[in-house]
Amino acid sequence: MASQVASTHAGEQEQPFRKQYKLFHATLAQFTYTGAQVAIAGYFINYVTETWPGTGDSTASKYLAGAQGAFAVGRAIAIDHLCHAAWTNKSQIEAMLFLTLFFESVCFPTIVALGIRGLGRHYKRGSGFIVAGVSGGAVVAPILGHVADMRNNTGFAMIVPTMFMIVAWTYAVAVNFVPAYRDTVDKTGESDVGLQAGGGVPKEDVEIGAMGRSKEVVVR
């Protein structure tokens, strides 16, 4: 990892950890996205029973199982885009919930993969920061529950995960349109380190360990 960044990001990996602002943005995106995901799944049954008159907890739990199945399937599939539509009846609301969990599935691995790009010698600590972002699930769900109790309306309370999703969305916008983000991702993606024999492939990658000793990993 360090040798790949060294060959594609001249000087970038030498910045101190506290200046890796792109990493901290990715961590925020992971925190807010995961929080929204857990909040939606946690209050899925409440939302269904309140918005679909006559629907019991048992039926709602079956829909939740189906939605979680869609999440599992979506985790293994690359997503291109999500079509937007007006949701007005039961079948459309059900489809919306299934699609929400389905498209959420690709967010976690994508944020991790993009967030650690360009970190070089900081990538181990940086990946730990991003993965720790899943703690957002312990924050957003209680907020949604509090709003739902105040308004006695879970449907209205879904504005909470929506707001957190918008914050997470800012990272996607930055990666695609902000040069400082986009160039880092593109340079790493264009690197051929470790993919071609000979040119540009280092014989060894030296990494400084936690105790200050160097470790040599031979690349063959």
Helices and strands as residue ranges (DSSP letters): H 2-8, G 12-14, G 17-19, H 21-42, H 44-51, H 57-75, H 90-104, H 107-115, G 120-122, H 123-132, G 133-136, H 137-151, H 154-157, H 159-177, H 179-190, E 204-208, E 214-218
